[in-house]
Amino acid sequence: MQILNFKVAAKSFFTSKEVISALDKATRKVLSKFGAFVMTTARQSIRKRGPQDVSPPYHPPFSHTGVLKRGILFGYDILRHSVVIGPILAETKRTGTPPRLEYGGTAMGEGWRPSTYRPRPYMNPALDKNLPVLPAMWHNSIK
């Protein structure tokens, strides 16, 4: 019977610096690629239309100026080992517009009367469309 000391046994677990480094690199690569897929799908779902056109509820919003479409970005969060995908929230009076488009809600309209918005989701459908390909992205990703 062979007795292993702690240092030798610890090397057989997934805690070595090489393994952790390879895992971190693969995670960053896979999640960044996934983020790009979701971002692209969300952007492609938003069609350009005239200023008076309004998309039907429960369909992606129309783009009148292109700001929403161009503002959909992704970024890898190193501290959380995750990817964040979605519209940027610019410092304007319409800061609440992206979430209101996605989920619906109310906002102060013209004449200080509340306006009700029905949902026009574009991020959740993009995520749902791309989720099935995520497991395949992990296949042979750690080298």
C-alpha positions as a Markdown table, in Angstrom:
| # | Residue | x | y | z |
|---|---|---|---|---|
| 1 | Met | 0.0 | 0.0 | 0.0 |
| 2 | Gln | 1.4 | 3.4 | -1.0 |
| 3 | Ile | 0.8 | 6.4 | 1.2 |
| 4 | Leu | 0.7 | 9.8 | -0.5 |
| 5 | Asn | 1.6 | 12.9 | 1.3 |
| 6 | Phe | -0.7 | 16.0 | 1.1 |
| 7 | Lys | 1.3 | 17.8 | -1.5 |
| 8 | Val | 1.3 | 14.9 | -3.9 |
| 9 | Ala | -2.4 | 14.2 | -3.3 |
| 10 | Ala | -3.3 | 17.9 | -3.8 |
| 11 | Lys | -1.7 | 17.9 | -7.3 |
| 12 | Ser | -4.3 | 15.3 | -8.5 |
| 13 | Phe | -7.1 | 17.7 | -7.8 |
| 14 | Phe | -8.3 | 20.6 | -10.0 |
| 15 | Thr | -6.6 | 23.2 | -7.8 |
| 16 | Ser | -3.2 | 23.5 | -9.5 |
| 17 | Lys | -2.3 | 27.0 | -10.9 |
| 18 | Glu | -2.1 | 25.5 | -14.4 |
| 19 | Val | -5.6 | 24.0 | -14.2 |
| 20 | Ile | -7.1 | 27.1 | -12.7 |
| 21 | Ser | -5.5 | 29.3 | -15.3 |
| 22 | Ala | -6.7 | 27.1 | -18.2 |
| 23 | Leu | -10.2 | 27.1 | -16.7 |
| 24 | Asp | -10.2 | 31.0 | -16.3 |
| 25 | Lys | -9.0 | 31.4 | -19.9 |
| 26 | Ala | -11.6 | 29.0 | -21.3 |
| 27 | Thr | -14.4 | 30.7 | -19.2 |
| 28 | Arg | -13.4 | 34.1 | -20.5 |
| 29 | Lys | -13.2 | 32.9 | -24.1 |
| 30 | Val | -16.5 | 30.9 | -24.0 |
| 31 | Leu | -18.6 | 33.6 | -22.2 |
| 32 | Ser | -17.2 | 36.4 | -24.3 |
| 33 | Lys | -18.1 | 34.5 | -27.5 |
| 34 | Phe | -21.6 | 33.8 | -26.0 |
| 35 | Gly | -22.0 | 37.4 | -25.1 |
| 36 | Ala | -21.2 | 38.4 | -28.7 |
| 37 | Phe | -23.8 | 35.9 | -30.0 |
| 38 | Val | -26.5 | 37.3 | -27.8 |
| 39 | Met | -25.6 | 40.9 | -28.5 |
| 40 | Thr | -25.7 | 40.3 | -32.2 |
| 41 | Thr | -29.0 | 38.5 | -32.1 |
| 42 | Ala | -30.6 | 41.3 | -30.0 |
| 43 | Arg | -29.3 | 44.0 | -32.3 |
| 44 | Gln | -30.5 | 42.1 | -35.4 |
| 45 | Ser | -34.0 | 41.8 | -33.9 |
| 46 | Ile | -34.4 | 45.6 | -33.8 |
| 47 | Arg | -35.5 | 46.9 | -37.2 |
| 48 | Lys | -35.2 | 50.5 | -38.3 |
| 49 | Arg | -38.6 | 52.2 | -38.9 |
| 50 | Gly | -39.9 | 55.7 | -39.2 |
| 51 | Pro | -40.4 | 58.0 | -36.2 |
| 52 | Gln | -44.2 | 57.4 | -36.0 |
| 53 | Asp | -44.0 | 53.6 | -36.3 |
| 54 | Val | -44.4 | 51.6 | -33.1 |
| 55 | Ser | -43.7 | 47.9 | -32.9 |
| 56 | Pro | -46.5 | 45.6 | -31.8 |
| 57 | Pro | -46.4 | 44.6 | -28.1 |
| 58 | Tyr | -44.4 | 41.4 | -27.4 |
| 59 | His | -42.3 | 42.0 | -30.5 |
| 60 | Pro | -38.8 | 43.7 | -30.5 |
| 61 | Pro | -38.9 | 47.5 | -30.5 |
| 62 | Phe | -38.3 | 49.5 | -33.7 |
| 63 | Ser | -35.3 | 51.7 | -33.9 |
| 64 | His | -35.9 | 55.3 | -34.8 |
| 65 | Thr | -32.4 | 56.8 | -34.2 |
| 66 | Gly | -30.2 | 53.7 | -33.8 |
| 67 | Val | -29.2 | 54.6 | -30.3 |
| 68 | Leu | -30.8 | 51.5 | -28.6 |
| 69 | Lys | -29.4 | 49.2 | -31.3 |
| 70 | Arg | -25.9 | 50.5 | -31.1 |
| 71 | Gly | -26.0 | 50.7 | -27.3 |
| 72 | Ile | -26.5 | 46.9 | -26.8 |
| 73 | Leu | -23.0 | 45.7 | -25.7 |
| 74 | Phe | -21.5 | 42.9 | -23.7 |
| 75 | Gly | -18.6 | 42.6 | -21.3 |
| 76 | Tyr | -16.8 | 39.9 | -19.4 |
| 77 | Asp | -16.8 | 40.4 | -15.6 |
| 78 | Ile | -13.4 | 39.2 | -14.4 |
| 79 | Leu | -14.4 | 39.2 | -10.7 |
| 80 | Arg | -17.6 | 37.2 | -11.1 |
| 81 | His | -16.4 | 35.1 | -14.1 |
| 82 | Ser | -19.6 | 36.0 | -15.9 |
| 83 | Val | -20.8 | 38.0 | -18.9 |
| 84 | Val | -23.0 | 41.0 | -18.8 |
| 85 | Ile | -25.1 | 41.6 | -22.0 |
| 86 | Gly | -27.6 | 44.4 | -22.6 |
| 87 | Pro | -28.2 | 48.1 | -23.4 |
| 88 | Ile | -26.1 | 50.8 | -21.8 |
| 89 | Leu | -28.0 | 53.2 | -19.7 |
| 90 | Ala | -27.0 | 56.6 | -20.9 |
| 91 | Glu | -27.3 | 59.6 | -18.7 |
| 92 | Thr | -30.4 | 61.1 | -20.3 |
| 93 | Lys | -34.0 | 61.8 | -19.3 |
| 94 | Arg | -34.9 | 58.5 | -21.0 |
| 95 | Thr | -32.6 | 56.3 | -18.8 |
| 96 | Gly | -35.5 | 53.9 | -18.0 |
| 97 | Thr | -36.3 | 53.3 | -21.6 |
| 98 | Pro | -34.4 | 50.0 | -22.2 |
| 99 | Pro | -35.9 | 48.1 | -19.2 |
| 100 | Arg | -39.3 | 49.6 | -19.9 |
| 101 | Leu | -39.1 | 48.3 | -23.5 |
| 102 | Glu | -38.1 | 44.8 | -22.3 |
| 103 | Tyr | -40.6 | 44.4 | -19.5 |
| 104 | Gly | -43.2 | 47.2 | -19.9 |
| 105 | Gly | -44.1 | 49.7 | -17.3 |
| 106 | Thr | -45.2 | 53.3 | -16.8 |
| 107 | Ala | -43.4 | 56.6 | -17.3 |
| 108 | Met | -44.3 | 60.3 | -17.2 |
| 109 | Gly | -45.5 | 61.3 | -20.6 |
| 110 | Glu | -46.2 | 64.6 | -22.2 |
| 111 | Gly | -48.3 | 66.9 | -20.0 |
| 112 | Trp | -47.0 | 65.0 | -16.9 |
| 113 | Arg | -49.5 | 62.2 | -17.4 |
| 114 | Pro | -48.3 | 58.7 | -16.8 |
| 115 | Ser | -48.0 | 56.6 | -20.0 |
| 116 | Thr | -48.2 | 52.8 | -19.9 |
| 117 | Tyr | -45.9 | 50.8 | -22.0 |
| 118 | Arg | -46.5 | 47.2 | -23.0 |
| 119 | Pro | -43.4 | 44.9 | -23.2 |
| 120 | Arg | -41.4 | 44.7 | -26.4 |
| 121 | Pro | -38.8 | 42.2 | -25.3 |
| 122 | Tyr | -35.5 | 41.9 | -27.2 |
| 123 | Met | -32.9 | 40.8 | -24.8 |
| 124 | Asn | -34.6 | 37.8 | -23.2 |
| 125 | Pro | -35.6 | 36.3 | -26.6 |
| 126 | Ala | -32.0 | 36.8 | -27.8 |
| 127 | Leu | -30.7 | 35.0 | -24.7 |
| 128 | Asp | -33.3 | 32.2 | -25.1 |
| 129 | Lys | -32.3 | 31.7 | -28.7 |
| 130 | Asn | -28.6 | 31.4 | -27.9 |
| 131 | Leu | -28.8 | 29.4 | -24.7 |
| 132 | Pro | -29.0 | 26.0 | -26.5 |
| 133 | Val | -25.5 | 26.6 | -28.1 |
| 134 | Leu | -23.8 | 27.4 | -24.9 |
| 135 | Pro | -23.1 | 23.8 | -23.8 |
| 136 | Ala | -21.5 | 23.0 | -27.2 |
| 137 | Met | -19.2 | 26.1 | -26.7 |
| 138 | Trp | -17.7 | 24.5 | -23.6 |
| 139 | His | -16.8 | 21.2 | -25.5 |
| 140 | Asn | -13.0 | 20.9 | -25.6 |
| 141 | Ser | -12.6 | 24.5 | -24.4 |
| 142 | Ile | -10.1 | 23.8 | -21.7 |
| 143 | Lys | -6.7 | 23.1 | -23.1 |
